[in-house]
Amino acid sequence: KDTKFMQKMRNAGEEPVLLDTSMISYSLDQIYTATKNWGYFEAKAWDTIIYKDPNKLHPRRHKAEVIYYVEAGEPYYIRDIRYFIDIFEYKRIIQKDTVNRLINPGDKYNAETLLEERDRIIGNIRDNGYYYVSNDIISFSIDTIRAADYRDSKGHKTLVINILVNFNRIKDPAIKENHAYKFYFNDVTIYPNFNTQADSSQLLTTKYHRSKSDNTNYYIVSTRRDSIPKNAKDKPVRDIRPRILVDNILTKKGEP
């Protein structure tokens, strides 16, 4: 019956989950993936299904319990990190910044940290002016051959991480060309009180320079006072002084 009590009970718990052996196989695959991502490349996993009330004496109590067993084995540690960079523009940037990398020899292997390192490398390349660079240019190759023969001082198995930086995974030549194009800052335009309703006739542009040593042109775009009716309800806020704005903008002409 659709009573208030039954409505409360329906919202209180979870819907019953039917036993699906294909989902158990999928869960095992997920366990294998997780253990490898954490550095346990020789992990084993299996499952057991325990059927409750197998004699069907109580038709409403047919339940099963799924148990997953995992033998993690030995974790792998990083022995060496090697770079293979065939993009000349990026090679110097990456090699110069290895002191800040997130992975180092002696660390326990972790795939998540590896992806974080990829994002860090990409961010560093972008900060050097290569605006269109994407994550696709970086891939990793993990070498575990003869890992048992190359153990560290604590007896851990070790592996080699190869970081590959190339355009092989990018098929579009136009995208490849964009990756090699370096961008520099030019002039800066500032809208202190940006108004989407104003047209060009209502805007006043003033050029401003920070100092003689800075040749950046800072263009301050504001709303013309004489274009605003005296009885207008929504008058623009008084503009911030250009000096305050410019002193807090770090982009300079000619810098990547």
Backbone torsions as a table, in degrees:
resi	resn	phi	psi	omega
1	LYS	NA	145.6	-177.0
2	ASP	-87.0	67.1	178.5
3	THR	-92.7	169.3	178.2
4	LYS	-62.0	-37.4	179.3
5	PHE	-63.3	-42.7	-179.1
6	MET	-69.2	-35.7	176.0
7	GLN	-62.2	-41.4	179.1
8	LYS	-65.3	-40.6	-179.4
9	MET	-66.9	-36.4	-179.7
10	ARG	-66.2	-32.4	-179.2
11	ASN	-87.9	-7.5	-171.9
12	ALA	-82.2	-40.5	-173.0
13	GLY	-110.7	-157.3	178.5
14	GLU	-112.0	154.5	176.8
15	GLU	-67.2	146.0	178.7
16	PRO	-62.8	140.5	-179.2
17	VAL	-103.3	121.9	178.8
18	LEU	-77.5	143.5	179.4
19	LEU	-68.3	124.1	-178.6
20	ASP	-132.9	108.9	-176.1
21	THR	-66.5	-26.6	177.6
22	SER	-67.3	-34.1	176.8
23	MET	-70.5	-29.8	176.3
24	ILE	-66.3	-42.3	177.3
25	SER	-63.0	-39.4	177.7
26	TYR	-63.8	-40.1	179.3
27	SER	-64.3	-38.4	177.0
28	LEU	-62.7	-41.0	177.1
29	ASP	-61.8	-39.1	178.4
30	GLN	-64.9	-38.0	178.4
31	ILE	-65.2	-42.6	177.7
32	TYR	-60.8	-43.4	180.0
33	THR	-62.5	-43.7	-178.5
34	ALA	-64.2	-44.3	-178.3
35	THR	-65.6	-37.7	177.2
36	LYS	-66.7	-39.5	178.5
37	ASN	-62.7	-25.4	-179.7
38	TRP	-94.3	4.7	175.6
39	GLY	96.8	5.1	178.6
40	TYR	-99.4	82.9	-172.3
41	PHE	-78.1	-15.0	-178.4
42	GLU	-110.9	22.7	-178.2
43	ALA	-67.7	148.9	176.1
44	LYS	-121.5	145.7	-179.9
45	ALA	-144.8	141.8	176.2
46	TRP	-152.3	171.3	-175.3
47	ASP	-130.2	161.2	173.1
48	THR	-137.0	134.8	177.4
49	ILE	-109.5	123.1	177.5
50	ILE	-107.1	116.7	179.9
51	TYR	-90.6	126.3	178.6
52	LYS	-94.5	141.5	-176.3
53	ASP	54.8	56.0	-177.6
54	PRO	-65.0	-21.4	-179.4
55	ASN	-82.0	-1.5	177.2
56	LYS	57.8	37.2	176.6
57	LEU	-71.4	-26.7	179.5
58	HIS	-125.3	95.1	-173.9
59	PRO	-55.2	-28.7	-176.9
60	ARG	-87.4	0.8	-176.9
61	ARG	-115.3	25.1	179.8
62	HIS	-74.3	104.8	-179.1
63	LYS	-133.5	159.3	177.7
64	ALA	-136.5	150.7	177.8
65	GLU	-119.1	127.8	179.6
66	VAL	-104.8	125.8	179.9
67	ILE	-118.0	130.0	177.5
68	TYR	-107.2	132.9	177.4
69	TYR	-112.9	137.3	-179.8
70	VAL	-132.9	126.4	169.6
71	GLU	-108.1	105.6	-171.3
72	ALA	-70.0	-38.3	-175.1
73	GLY	77.0	-160.8	-177.4
74	GLU	-85.6	138.6	173.5
75	PRO	-80.0	154.0	178.5
76	TYR	-101.0	144.7	178.2
77	TYR	-117.6	158.4	-176.4
78	ILE	-80.4	124.6	176.9
79	ARG	-94.1	-39.8	-176.6
80	ASP	-155.4	153.3	176.5
81	ILE	-125.2	124.4	-177.1
82	ARG	-122.5	141.3	-179.3
83	TYR	-109.3	136.9	174.3
84	PHE	-127.5	97.6	-172.5
85	ILE	-118.6	114.1	179.2
86	ASP	-105.8	13.0	176.7
87	ILE	-106.1	106.1	-172.6
88	PHE	-57.4	-41.0	-176.0
89	GLU	-63.5	-28.5	-175.0
90	TYR	-95.5	-18.2	-171.5
91	LYS	-61.2	-48.4	-178.9
92	ARG	-64.0	-40.1	-178.3
93	ILE	-62.6	-45.9	-176.6
94	ILE	-69.6	-46.1	-177.3
95	GLN	-66.5	-32.4	-179.3
96	LYS	-70.8	-22.3	-172.0
97	ASP	-108.8	13.9	-178.4
98	THR	-65.2	-20.2	179.8
99	VAL	-64.9	-22.9	-178.6
100	ASN	-99.2	7.7	-175.7
101	ARG	-67.8	157.0	-175.2
102	LEU	-91.2	-11.3	178.7
103	ILE	-119.7	141.7	-178.4
104	ASN	-147.3	154.7	174.8
105	PRO	-55.0	136.4	-177.0
106	GLY	101.1	-18.2	178.5
107	ASP	-77.0	150.4	172.4
108	LYS	-72.1	136.8	-177.5
109	TYR	-64.2	134.9	177.0
110	ASN	-149.0	118.6	-176.0
111	ALA	-66.0	-32.5	179.8
112	GLU	-65.2	-41.0	177.4
113	THR	-64.8	-33.2	178.3
114	LEU	-63.7	-43.2	178.3
115	LEU	-67.5	-35.8	176.1
116	GLU	-64.0	-37.6	177.7
117	GLU	-66.1	-37.6	176.4
118	ARG	-61.4	-45.5	179.1
119	ASP	-63.1	-36.8	179.2
120	ARG	-65.4	-42.9	178.9
121	ILE	-62.6	-44.4	179.9
122	ILE	-62.2	-43.1	178.7
123	GLY	-61.9	-38.4	179.2
124	ASN	-66.7	-39.8	178.0
125	ILE	-64.6	-41.5	178.5
126	ARG	-64.1	-37.9	179.6
127	ASP	-66.5	-15.5	176.7
128	ASN	-96.7	14.7	171.5
129	GLY	103.6	-8.8	-178.6
130	TYR	-89.1	83.0	-167.2
131	TYR	-65.8	-35.9	-171.3
132	TYR	-90.1	5.2	-178.3
133	VAL	-62.6	141.8	-178.1
134	SER	-127.1	166.1	-178.5
135	ASN	-64.6	-18.1	-174.8
136	ASP	-64.3	-20.9	-175.4
137	ILE	-79.0	-10.6	-177.0
138	ILE	-112.0	129.1	174.2
139	SER	-136.1	166.2	-176.7
140	PHE	-126.0	143.5	173.6
141	SER	-125.1	123.1	-177.0
142	ILE	-103.2	120.7	-177.3
143	ASP	-105.3	108.3	179.6
144	THR	-110.1	11.1	-179.7
145	ILE	-64.0	133.3	179.7
146	ARG	56.5	34.1	-180.0
147	ALA	-62.5	-34.3	-179.3
148	ALA	-68.5	-23.5	179.9
149	ASP	-82.6	-17.2	-178.5
150	TYR	-117.7	79.9	179.8
151	ARG	-98.4	151.9	179.3
152	ASP	-82.0	-173.4	-175.4
153	SER	-64.4	-21.7	179.3
154	LYS	-97.1	3.6	177.2
155	GLY	88.6	8.6	179.9
156	HIS	-78.0	145.7	171.4
157	LYS	-67.8	145.4	-176.4
158	THR	-125.5	159.6	-180.0
159	LEU	-138.0	168.5	177.9
160	VAL	-115.5	133.4	176.2
161	ILE	-103.7	121.6	175.3
162	ASN	-102.0	120.8	178.0
163	ILE	-100.6	115.8	-175.9
164	LEU	-104.8	123.5	179.1
165	VAL	-122.2	105.2	-178.6
166	ASN	-157.4	173.7	-177.7
167	PHE	-97.3	7.9	-173.8
168	ASN	-60.9	-29.0	-177.2
169	ARG	-86.4	-4.9	178.4
170	ILE	-103.7	116.3	-175.1
171	LYS	-92.3	-26.3	-177.2
172	ASP	-79.5	118.3	-178.4
173	PRO	-64.2	-30.9	179.0
174	ALA	-65.8	-39.4	178.6
175	ILE	-68.1	-38.5	176.8
176	LYS	-59.7	-42.2	-179.1
177	GLU	-64.3	-39.5	178.7
178	ASN	-62.7	-34.3	180.0
179	HIS	-63.2	-30.2	-176.5
180	ALA	-90.8	-0.4	-176.3
181	TYR	-92.7	126.2	-177.6
182	LYS	-99.2	130.5	-178.6
183	PHE	-101.0	146.0	176.4
184	TYR	-126.9	151.7	175.3
185	PHE	-68.9	143.1	174.9
186	ASN	-118.9	-131.5	179.8
187	ASP	-77.1	162.1	-177.9
188	VAL	-122.2	129.9	176.6
189	THR	-111.2	131.6	-176.0
190	ILE	-121.6	131.3	175.5
191	TYR	-113.1	92.7	-175.8
192	PRO	-60.1	-40.7	179.2
193	ASN	-129.7	76.0	-174.4
194	PHE	-64.4	129.3	-177.7
195	ASN	-126.9	112.5	-178.6
196	THR	-69.4	-18.7	-177.6
197	GLN	-82.2	-22.9	-174.1
198	ALA	-75.7	142.8	174.0
199	ASP	-100.4	178.2	-173.7
200	SER	-62.4	-30.1	-178.5
201	SER	-69.8	-18.5	-178.9
202	GLN	-95.2	-2.5	-175.6
203	LEU	-102.1	143.7	178.8
204	LEU	-122.2	124.0	-178.0
205	THR	-106.9	126.7	179.4
206	THR	-120.9	131.4	178.9
207	LYS	-89.5	140.0	-176.1
208	TYR	-138.0	142.9	176.3
209	HIS	-119.5	140.1	179.7
210	ARG	-72.5	-51.7	-179.4
211	SER	-159.5	174.0	179.2
212	LYS	-66.8	-29.4	-179.1
213	SER	-79.2	-13.3	-179.3
214	ASP	-110.2	111.0	-177.9
215	ASN	-91.5	14.8	177.4
216	THR	-70.6	133.8	173.9
217	ASN	-91.5	116.7	176.3
218	TYR	-101.5	117.8	-178.7
219	TYR	-102.8	116.6	179.2
220	ILE	-95.8	116.0	-178.5
221	VAL	-106.1	116.9	-179.0
222	SER	-129.4	170.0	-179.9
223	THR	-85.4	132.6	179.1
224	ARG	-65.4	131.7	-178.8
225	ARG	-68.7	-35.2	-177.1
226	ASP	-75.3	-7.0	178.6
227	SER	-92.1	-2.9	-177.6
228	ILE	-101.0	123.0	177.4
229	PRO	-59.4	145.7	-177.8
230	LYS	-62.9	-31.0	-177.9
231	ASN	-94.0	13.1	-178.9
232	ALA	-66.6	135.5	-179.4
233	LYS	-76.7	-41.5	-177.1
234	ASP	-99.3	79.2	177.7
235	LYS	-83.2	145.0	-178.8
236	PRO	-67.1	151.7	176.9
237	VAL	-69.4	147.5	178.3
238	ARG	-56.9	133.4	-177.1
239	ASP	-65.6	144.5	174.5
240	ILE	-71.5	145.0	-179.7
241	ARG	-60.1	133.9	-177.8
242	PRO	-54.3	-37.8	-178.0
243	ARG	-59.3	-41.2	-179.9
244	ILE	-64.6	-42.0	-179.4
245	LEU	-66.0	-50.3	-174.2
246	VAL	-64.8	-38.2	-179.1
247	ASP	-65.5	-19.5	-178.9
248	ASN	-103.8	8.3	175.6
249	ILE	-107.9	121.9	-171.5
250	LEU	-94.6	-6.8	-179.7
251	THR	-74.4	131.0	179.7
252	LYS	-126.1	146.8	-178.8
253	LYS	-61.5	132.9	177.2
254	GLY	94.1	-9.8	179.0
255	GLU	-90.9	148.0	179.6
256	PRO	-62.2	NA	NA
